[in-house]
Amino acid sequence: MMKKQVILYILARAVQVIVTALACNITAMLFMDAAYQERGYIAVGGEWIVIAGLTVTVWYLMGLLLREWYKGTLAMLRLREEHNDGR
C-alpha cells in the first residue's frame, strides 16, 4: 500500500506542476500578444502581475483539487484491498 501512496502523491504533484505551467504559459502568450497588438512592440509591462497572480491561483486550486482526488483514490484502494481480503 505504501508504494501506491507514493506513486499517487508523485502523480498528483506532477499533474499540478504541468497544469500550472501550461496555464502560466498560455496566459503569458495571450497577454504578450495583446500587448504587442496594442503597442506595436514587445515590452515588459503590467501584464506580468496578472500572470503571476493567475499562476499562484492555479497552483493553489490544483492543490486543493488533487488533494481530494488523492484522498478518494486512497479510499478506493483501501476498499478494494478489504474486499479482496474478505474472499
N, C-alpha and C positions, 0 to 999 in steps of 0.2 A: 504494500500500500504506500510506503514511503516514496518509492520510485515514481509512482503515479502522481503523487502530490508535487514532487519536484518538477516533473515534466509539465504538469498542468500550470504550475506557477511560472515557469520559464516561458511557456507558450503564451500565457496571459500577458506577461511583460513585453514579449516580442510583438504581439498584436498592438499593444498600447503604444510602443515606440513607432511602429510602422504607420499606424493611423495618424498619430500626431505629426510625424514628419511629412506625410502626404498632405494633411490639412495645411500645414505651415507653407509648404512649397506651392501648393495650388493658390492659396491666398496671396502669397508674395507675388506670384506671376500675374495674377489678376490686378492687384493694386499697382504693380510696376507698369503694366501695360496701360492702365487707366491714367496713371501719372504721365507717361510718355505721350499718350494721345492728347492730354490736356495741355502739357507744357512744350512738347516737341523735343524734349531731351530727357535722358535718364538722369535723375538726381535722387539723392538720398534725402527724403523728407519725412514728414509726419506719418506717412503710411506705415512705417516700421513699428510705431507704437501700437497700432491696431493689430498688426500681425503678431507681435509679441503677446498681446493680451489674448488673442484668439488661441495661440499655441498653448498658453497656460491653461485656458479654459478647457480646451480639448483634452489635454493631458489629465486634468483633474476628473472630468466627467468620464473619460475612458477608464480611469482607475476605479471609479465607483461602479461602472457597468461591469467591468471584468471581475471585480471582487464578488459581485452577486453571481456571475457565471461560474466562478471558481468554487464558491460555496455550494451551488446547485449541482455541479458536476461531481464534487467530492461526496455529497449526499447520495447521488445516484450510484456511484461506485460502491459506497458502503452498503446500500440496499441490495445491490447485485451480489456482493460477497455474502451477505446474510442469507439471501435466497439460495445461493449455491451451497452454502454450508448446511442448510436445512434439508437438503435432499438426501 
